[in-house]
Amino acid sequence: MSEEEFPGPDLVVAGAGGGLIAALRAAQLGLSVLVVETNEHFRRGNNTAMSTAMIPGAGSRWQTEAGVDDSPEAFVADIMAKTKGTADPVLAEALAGVSARLVEWMADDLKLPLTLVTDFSYPGHSSYRCHTVPGRIGTALLDAVWERVAAEPLIDLYAPARLVDVTTEAGTVTGVVVTTPDGTEEIPAKAVLLATNGFGNNRDLVREHLPEIAGAQYYGSEESRGDALRIGTGLGADTAYLDAYQGHAALATASASLAGWATVMHGGFLVNREGQRFGNETVGYSEYALESLKHADGQAWIVLDQRIFDACESFADFRATVESGALKWAEDTAGLAAATGINPAGLERTLEQTRRIAAGDAPDSFGRTFFEAPLTGRIGAISVQPALFHTQGGLRVDGDARVLKIDGAAIPGLYASGGAANGISGHGAGGYLAGNGLLPALGLALLAAEHAAASASAPESS
């Protein structure tokens, strides 16, 4: 088929997760869009769907209504503090700057029922700034987004189909190469957004760039194979922060569902087989995955009580974990030890220590500053394992999500978002803030669509 017969879409989006935000924004601005997706069941299989749907928005109207004083500058300061000054400052400022507009646009234009999470604070955020949907689960978020995509005449979905390459002429994007069960075809396009996530499911790349977490369970999209890295570097793109990742220390062992870190932030704690705590759990769930690997041999338990259980029921993932039978209850320490295999003497000592710390009668040797309240009544435990959720490094991009070459010049027409791009978590796992995986997925997608639309309408001489 010739280009005259089929001129191709204005924008090709590779990946039907956070990239759908780019598709919707681009269509809203008058561009034709083709979404290329490998997995026909993407609404349940990608990292957006597997998230807790937490989207940071600094300076949003929900914050104003709740009396929360926040700003993009404060958000950037939190990012820099958590990453010890190593995050990409240009990207941090761009994403913090667009964050409130993003969540308000999603509520107003996409009709998503977003609310501000104020029942607990995530580690590293100085303000309540995470916004989410009912159930606090990514599938609900993605289903709502997909409903809008399906109703948009300017957007077409091509699935199952894998984008395997991007074609260029004189360094400018001209189209894509796509494989399907029926073969390979080239599709002309004016711009391409790589939104295929990172390389978490490519064990060779994980061992090369993230050796410290290579022994953990991978919990993410099967399609996160590093396609964007391969395609982008093949076109001369630079890469950044390939050693960055989001881990999680609370993946339920039996059900492979997310027990959630709200359990900890409401006063729960983790113990190893000996019943001992092994660190300050409130530093963050991402870096605590490595602590669990190091000090609990990859097998830990979250200990909680009825109060914490009640506080966490707003999370659909937590409810699913409980419904799977992963939570064990007992009336006393001996009963819980028998139900879990935890050393009873060690567990008893730890329970007594944490009760004293929570009551303000003793400091925590690990530096944890709050437990909210001592555990009382019957106690429960969920067996959890550390996991690699997604990588946080990728193709280097600018504040418009344009992919950059090693010399810093942009590759005209090529964009990247989410795990396909470098993130704002610095190096390793310790710089990750809750929502800073989803924000680059959605925020960079929005920025890419707006830049592509502006470029399409600009005079060719510009």
C-alpha positions as CSV (number, residue, x, y, z in Angstrom):
1,M,0.0,0.0,0.0
2,S,1.5,3.3,-1.0
3,E,1.8,6.4,1.2
4,E,-0.6,8.2,-1.1
5,E,-3.3,5.5,-0.4
6,F,-2.5,5.5,3.3
7,P,-0.6,8.5,4.6
8,G,-0.5,7.0,8.1
9,P,-1.4,8.5,11.5
10,D,0.0,11.7,12.9
11,L,1.1,9.8,16.0
12,V,1.9,6.2,16.7
13,V,1.8,5.2,20.4
14,A,3.6,2.0,21.2
15,G,2.0,0.6,24.4
16,A,-1.6,0.8,25.6
17,G,-0.9,1.7,29.2
18,G,0.0,5.2,30.3
19,G,0.6,5.9,26.6
20,L,-3.2,6.0,26.1
21,I,-3.1,9.5,27.8
22,A,-1.0,10.6,24.8
23,A,-3.5,9.1,22.4
24,L,-6.4,10.9,24.1
25,R,-4.6,14.3,24.4
26,A,-3.3,14.1,20.8
27,A,-6.8,13.3,19.5
28,Q,-8.2,16.1,21.5
29,L,-5.8,18.4,19.7
30,G,-6.9,17.1,16.3
31,L,-4.2,14.4,15.6
32,S,-4.9,11.0,14.2
33,V,-3.5,8.3,16.4
34,L,-2.6,4.6,16.1
35,V,-2.0,2.6,19.3
36,V,0.1,-0.5,18.8
37,E,-0.1,-3.0,21.6
38,T,1.4,-6.5,21.9
39,N,-1.0,-7.9,24.5
40,E,-4.7,-8.1,23.6
41,H,-5.4,-8.3,27.4
42,F,-3.5,-5.1,28.1
43,R,-6.2,-3.8,30.4
44,R,-5.1,-6.4,33.0
45,G,-1.5,-7.1,32.0
46,N,0.5,-3.8,31.9
47,N,2.2,-1.8,34.6
48,T,-0.4,0.9,34.7
49,A,-3.1,-1.7,35.4
50,M,-0.9,-3.3,38.1
51,S,-0.3,0.0,39.9
52,T,-2.1,1.4,42.9
53,A,-3.3,4.3,40.7
54,M,-1.5,7.0,42.7
55,I,-0.9,10.1,40.7
56,P,1.0,13.0,42.4
57,G,-0.4,16.4,41.6
58,A,1.3,19.3,43.3
59,G,-1.0,22.4,43.6
60,S,-4.2,20.7,42.6
61,R,-7.7,21.9,43.3
62,W,-8.3,18.9,45.6
63,Q,-5.4,20.0,47.7
64,T,-6.7,23.6,47.9
65,E,-10.1,22.3,49.0
66,A,-8.4,20.1,51.7
67,G,-6.3,23.0,52.9
68,V,-3.1,21.4,51.7
69,D,-0.4,23.9,50.9
70,D,1.7,22.4,48.1
71,S,3.4,23.6,44.9
72,P,5.5,22.2,42.1
73,E,8.6,23.7,43.7
74,A,7.9,21.8,46.9
75,F,7.4,18.6,44.9
76,V,10.7,19.1,43.2
77,A,12.4,19.7,46.6
78,D,10.9,16.3,47.8
79,I,12.2,14.6,44.7
80,M,15.7,16.0,45.1
81,A,15.7,15.2,48.8
82,K,14.6,11.6,48.3
83,T,17.2,11.1,45.5
84,K,19.9,12.9,47.4
85,G,20.1,15.5,44.6
86,T,20.7,12.9,41.8
87,A,17.4,13.1,39.9
88,D,17.2,14.8,36.5
89,P,16.3,18.4,37.4
90,V,14.9,19.3,34.0
91,L,12.5,16.3,34.1
92,A,11.7,16.7,37.7
93,E,10.6,20.3,37.1
94,A,8.7,19.4,34.0
95,L,6.7,16.6,35.7
96,A,6.1,18.5,38.9
97,G,5.0,21.4,36.8
98,V,2.5,19.5,34.8
99,S,1.3,17.2,37.6
100,A,-1.7,19.3,38.9
101,R,-2.8,20.1,35.3
102,L,-2.6,16.4,34.5
103,V,-4.9,15.2,37.3
104,E,-7.3,18.1,36.7
105,W,-7.4,17.3,33.0
106,M,-8.0,13.6,33.7
107,A,-10.9,14.5,36.0
108,D,-12.4,17.2,33.8
109,D,-11.8,15.9,30.3
110,L,-11.7,12.2,30.9
111,K,-14.3,12.2,33.6
112,L,-12.2,10.2,36.0
113,P,-13.5,10.2,39.6
114,L,-10.2,11.3,41.2
115,T,-9.8,12.1,44.9
116,L,-6.9,13.2,47.1
117,V,-5.5,10.6,49.5
118,T,-5.4,12.1,53.0
119,D,-5.8,9.1,55.3
120,F,-2.0,8.5,55.4
121,S,1.3,9.9,54.0
122,Y,3.6,8.1,51.7
123,P,7.3,8.2,52.6
124,G,9.1,11.2,51.2
125,H,6.1,13.3,50.2
126,S,6.0,16.4,52.4
127,S,2.3,17.0,51.5
128,Y,-0.8,14.9,50.7
129,R,-0.4,15.1,46.9
130,C,-1.3,11.6,45.6
131,H,-4.6,11.4,43.7
132,T,-6.4,8.2,42.9
133,V,-9.6,6.5,41.8
134,P,-12.1,4.4,43.9
135,G,-10.5,1.1,44.9
136,R,-7.0,2.6,44.5
137,I,-6.1,0.1,41.8
138,G,-4.7,0.6,38.4
139,T,-7.2,-1.6,36.6
140,A,-10.0,0.8,37.5
141,L,-7.8,3.7,36.3
142,L,-7.0,2.0,33.0
143,D,-10.6,0.8,32.4
144,A,-11.8,4.4,32.8
145,V,-9.2,5.7,30.4
146,W,-9.9,3.0,27.9
147,E,-13.6,3.8,27.9
148,R,-12.7,7.3,26.6
149,V,-10.2,5.9,24.0
150,A,-12.7,3.4,22.6
151,A,-15.2,6.3,22.0
152,E,-12.6,8.5,20.2
153,P,-12.9,8.3,16.4
154,L,-9.4,9.7,15.8
155,I,-7.8,6.8,17.7
156,D,-7.3,3.3,16.3
157,L,-6.0,0.2,18.2
158,Y,-3.7,-2.3,16.5
159,A,-3.5,-5.5,18.7
160,P,-1.9,-7.9,18.9
161,A,1.0,-6.1,17.2
162,R,4.5,-5.4,18.3
163,L,6.4,-2.2,17.3
164,V,9.8,-3.6,16.5
165,D,11.5,-0.6,14.9
166,V,11.1,3.1,14.0
167,T,12.1,4.3,10.5
168,T,13.8,7.6,9.8
169,E,14.9,9.7,6.9
170,A,17.7,12.2,7.4
171,G,17.4,11.6,11.1
172,T,13.6,12.4,11.3
173,V,10.9,9.8,12.2
174,T,9.0,8.6,9.1
175,G,7.2,5.5,10.4
176,V,7.3,2.3,12.3
177,V,7.8,-1.4,11.6
178,V,5.2,-3.6,13.2
179,T,4.9,-7.4,13.5
180,T,1.7,-9.3,13.8
181,P,0.6,-12.9,13.6
182,D,0.2,-12.3,9.9
183,G,3.7,-10.9,9.3
184,T,5.6,-7.6,9.2
185,E,4.5,-4.3,7.8
186,E,5.8,-0.7,7.7
187,I,3.4,2.1,8.6
188,P,4.2,5.7,7.8
189,A,3.9,8.1,10.7
190,K,4.8,11.7,11.6
191,A,5.7,11.0,15.2
192,V,6.1,8.0,17.5
193,L,5.8,7.7,21.3
194,L,7.6,4.7,22.8
195,A,5.4,3.8,25.9
196,T,6.4,0.2,26.1
197,N,7.7,0.4,29.7
198,G,11.2,-0.6,30.7
199,F,13.2,-3.9,30.8
200,G,12.1,-5.5,34.1
201,N,11.2,-8.7,32.3
202,N,14.5,-8.9,30.5
203,R,16.6,-10.9,32.9
204,D,19.8,-10.3,31.1
205,L,19.4,-6.5,31.2
206,V,18.3,-6.7,34.9
207,R,21.4,-8.7,35.8
208,E,23.5,-6.2,33.8
209,H,22.1,-2.9,35.2
210,L,20.3,-3.9,38.4
211,P,22.3,-6.8,39.9
212,E,21.3,-6.0,43.5
213,I,17.6,-6.8,42.8
214,A,18.1,-9.5,40.2
215,G,17.3,-12.2,42.8
216,A,13.8,-10.8,43.5
217,Q,10.5,-11.8,42.0
218,Y,9.5,-9.7,39.0
219,Y,6.0,-8.3,39.3
220,G,5.1,-6.3,36.2
221,S,4.2,-6.5,32.5
222,E,5.5,-9.5,30.5
223,E,6.1,-7.0,27.7
224,S,8.6,-5.0,29.6
225,R,11.5,-6.5,27.6
226,G,13.6,-3.4,26.8
227,D,12.1,-2.8,23.3
228,A,12.3,1.0,23.7
229,L,16.0,0.8,24.7
230,R,16.8,-1.4,21.7
231,I,14.9,0.8,19.2
232,G,16.1,4.1,20.6
233,T,19.8,3.3,21.0
234,G,19.6,1.9,17.4
235,L,18.7,5.4,16.3
236,G,21.5,7.0,18.3
237,A,19.6,7.9,21.5
238,D,21.3,8.4,24.8
239,T,20.3,6.5,27.9
240,A,20.2,7.6,31.6
241,Y,19.7,6.1,35.0
242,L,19.6,2.5,33.9
243,D,20.5,1.4,37.5
244,A,17.2,2.9,38.8
245,Y,14.2,0.8,39.7
246,Q,11.1,0.6,41.8
247,G,11.1,-2.3,44.2
248,H,8.4,-3.4,46.6
249,A,8.8,-5.3,49.8
250,A,5.1,-6.2,50.2
251,L,4.2,-8.7,47.5
252,A,2.1,-11.4,49.2
253,T,4.0,-14.7,48.8
254,A,1.0,-17.0,48.4
255,S,-1.2,-14.9,46.2
256,A,1.4,-12.7,44.3
257,S,-0.9,-9.8,45.0
258,L,0.1,-6.5,46.6
259,A,-0.4,-6.4,50.4
260,G,0.4,-2.7,50.2
261,W,2.6,-0.3,52.2
262,A,-0.4,1.4,53.8
263,T,-0.1,-1.5,56.3
264,V,3.2,-0.1,57.4
265,M,2.3,3.6,57.3
266,H,-0.7,2.9,59.5
267,G,1.6,1.3,62.1
268,G,2.5,-2.2,60.9
269,F,6.0,-3.6,60.6
270,L,8.0,-6.3,58.9
271,V,9.8,-9.2,60.6
272,N,12.0,-12.1,59.4
273,R,11.8,-15.8,60.3
274,E,13.3,-15.0,63.6
275,G,10.6,-12.6,64.4
276,Q,13.0,-9.6,64.2
277,R,12.6,-6.3,62.5
278,F,15.5,-5.5,60.2
279,G,15.2,-1.8,59.4
280,N,13.1,1.4,59.3
281,E,10.2,0.4,57.2
282,T,9.0,4.0,56.7
283,V,12.0,4.9,54.5
284,G,9.9,3.6,51.6
285,Y,8.7,0.3,50.1
286,S,11.0,0.5,47.1
287,E,14.3,0.4,48.9
288,Y,12.9,-1.9,51.5
289,A,12.7,-4.7,48.9
290,L,16.5,-4.8,49.0
291,E,16.5,-4.8,52.8
292,S,14.2,-7.8,52.7
293,L,16.6,-9.6,50.3
294,K,19.6,-8.8,52.5
295,H,18.2,-9.3,56.0
296,A,15.2,-11.6,55.7
297,D,16.5,-13.9,52.9
298,G,13.6,-12.7,50.8
299,Q,10.9,-14.0,53.2
300,A,9.3,-11.6,55.6
301,W,5.9,-11.0,57.3
302,I,3.9,-7.8,57.7
303,V,2.5,-7.8,61.3
304,L,-0.7,-5.8,61.9
305,D,-3.9,-5.6,64.0
306,Q,-7.5,-5.0,63.4
307,R,-7.1,-1.2,63.3
308,I,-4.6,-1.4,60.5
309,F,-6.7,-3.9,58.7
310,D,-9.7,-1.6,58.8
311,A,-7.6,1.3,57.6
312,C,-6.3,-0.6,54.5
313,E,-9.6,-1.9,53.2
314,S,-9.9,1.0,50.8
315,F,-7.3,-0.7,48.7
316,A,-8.6,-3.3,46.3
317,D,-5.2,-5.0,46.2
318,F,-5.2,-5.4,50.0
319,R,-8.8,-6.8,49.9
320,A,-7.7,-9.3,47.2
321,T,-4.7,-10.3,49.3
322,V,-7.0,-11.0,52.3
323,E,-9.5,-12.8,50.2
324,S,-6.7,-15.1,49.0
325,G,-6.1,-16.3,52.5
326,A,-2.7,-14.7,52.8
327,L,-3.5,-13.0,56.1
328,K,-3.2,-15.2,59.1
329,W,-4.9,-14.1,62.4
330,A,-4.2,-15.3,66.0
331,E,-5.3,-14.3,69.4
332,D,-1.7,-14.2,70.8
333,T,1.9,-14.4,69.8
334,A,2.1,-18.2,70.2
335,G,-0.8,-18.7,67.9
336,L,0.5,-16.4,65.2
337,A,3.9,-18.0,65.4
338,A,2.3,-21.4,64.9
339,A,0.3,-20.2,62.0
340,T,3.3,-18.6,60.2
341,G,6.4,-20.4,61.3
342,I,7.9,-17.3,62.8
343,N,10.1,-17.8,65.9
344,P,7.7,-17.2,68.8
345,A,10.3,-15.8,71.2
346,G,11.6,-13.3,68.7
347,L,8.1,-12.2,67.6
348,E,7.1,-11.7,71.3
349,R,10.2,-9.5,71.9
350,T,9.5,-7.5,68.8
351,L,5.9,-6.9,69.6
352,E,6.8,-5.7,73.1
353,Q,9.5,-3.4,71.6
354,T,7.2,-1.9,69.0
355,R,4.5,-1.3,71.6
356,R,6.9,0.6,73.8
357,I,8.2,2.6,70.8
358,A,4.6,3.4,69.6
359,A,3.7,4.5,73.1
360,G,6.7,6.9,73.2
361,D,8.5,4.9,76.0
362,A,11.5,4.0,73.9
363,P,13.3,5.1,70.7
364,D,13.5,2.9,67.7
365,S,17.1,1.6,67.1
366,F,16.4,1.7,63.4
367,G,15.3,5.4,63.4
368,R,11.6,4.9,62.7
369,T,9.9,7.9,64.1
370,F,6.2,6.8,64.2
371,F,4.1,3.7,64.5
372,E,0.8,5.6,64.7
373,A,-0.4,3.4,67.7
374,P,0.6,0.2,69.5
375,L,-0.8,-3.0,68.1
376,T,-3.7,-4.3,70.3
377,G,-6.1,-7.2,70.4
378,R,-5.7,-10.1,67.9
379,I,-2.7,-9.8,65.6
380,G,-2.3,-10.8,62.0
381,A,0.6,-11.5,59.6
382,I,0.9,-11.6,55.8
383,S,3.9,-13.5,54.3
384,V,5.5,-11.1,51.8
385,Q,8.5,-11.3,49.4
386,P,10.6,-8.5,47.8
387,A,9.8,-7.8,44.2
388,L,11.1,-5.7,41.2
389,F,8.1,-3.8,39.9
390,H,9.6,-1.7,37.1
391,T,12.8,-0.1,36.0
392,Q,13.2,3.7,36.3
393,G,15.8,4.3,33.7
394,G,15.7,4.4,29.9
395,L,16.0,6.7,26.9
396,R,17.1,10.2,27.9
397,V,14.3,12.7,27.3
398,D,13.8,16.4,27.8
399,G,10.9,18.2,29.4
400,D,8.7,17.7,26.3
401,A,9.4,13.9,26.3
402,R,11.5,14.2,23.2
403,V,14.2,11.5,22.9
404,L,17.7,12.9,23.0
405,K,20.8,11.8,21.2
406,I,24.2,11.6,23.0
407,D,25.0,15.1,21.8
408,G,21.9,16.4,23.5
409,A,20.0,17.1,20.2
410,A,16.4,15.7,19.9
411,I,15.5,13.0,17.4
412,P,12.7,14.8,15.5
413,G,9.4,13.0,15.9
414,L,10.5,10.5,18.6
415,Y,9.2,10.6,22.1
416,A,9.3,8.3,25.2
417,S,7.3,8.0,28.4
418,G,7.1,5.9,31.5
419,G,9.6,3.2,31.9
420,A,10.8,3.7,28.3
421,A,12.3,7.0,29.4
422,N,14.6,8.0,32.2
423,G,12.6,8.8,35.3
424,I,12.9,11.1,38.3
425,S,14.0,8.5,40.9
426,G,17.7,9.1,40.7
427,H,19.9,6.0,41.0
428,G,19.0,2.7,42.6
429,A,15.8,2.1,44.5
430,G,16.1,4.6,47.3
431,G,15.0,7.7,45.3
432,Y,11.6,6.3,44.4
433,L,8.5,8.3,45.7
434,A,5.0,6.8,45.6
435,G,3.5,7.8,42.2
436,N,6.7,8.6,40.5
437,G,6.4,5.6,38.2
438,L,2.9,6.5,37.1
439,L,3.6,10.3,36.8
440,P,6.3,9.9,34.1
441,A,4.0,7.4,32.4
442,L,1.0,9.7,32.2
443,G,2.7,13.1,32.5
444,L,5.3,12.5,29.8
445,A,2.6,11.0,27.6
446,L,0.6,14.2,27.9
447,L,3.6,16.4,27.2
448,A,4.6,14.3,24.2
449,A,1.2,14.6,22.7
450,E,1.1,18.4,23.2
451,H,4.6,18.8,21.6
452,A,3.7,16.5,18.7
453,A,0.5,18.6,18.1
454,A,2.4,21.8,18.2
455,S,5.0,20.5,15.9
456,A,2.4,19.3,13.4
457,S,0.8,22.8,13.3
458,A,4.1,24.7,13.1
459,P,5.3,26.0,9.7
460,E,7.7,23.7,8.1
461,S,10.3,26.4,8.0
462,S,10.3,26.7,11.8
